[in-house]
Amino acid sequence: MPAPQPTVPWRPPMSAGVSMRDLLASCAAAEAISNPPRNPEPEQLDPAERHRDAA
């Protein structure tokens, strides 16, 4: 009679895996696509220059 084999806890099969570099790049790309582009900053004009045409 053979000796009983030690039991090893079951682990799910290993996947092919993804490198950390590829994972971070995909996260950065997903964030860039999901966020709308920022509006350009308005030009900082002197209040007198903004109302010069009205005068």
Secondary structure, 3 states (H helix, E strand, C coil): CCCCCCCCCCCCCCCCCCCHHHHHHHHHHHHHHHCCCCCCCCCCCCHHHHCCCCC
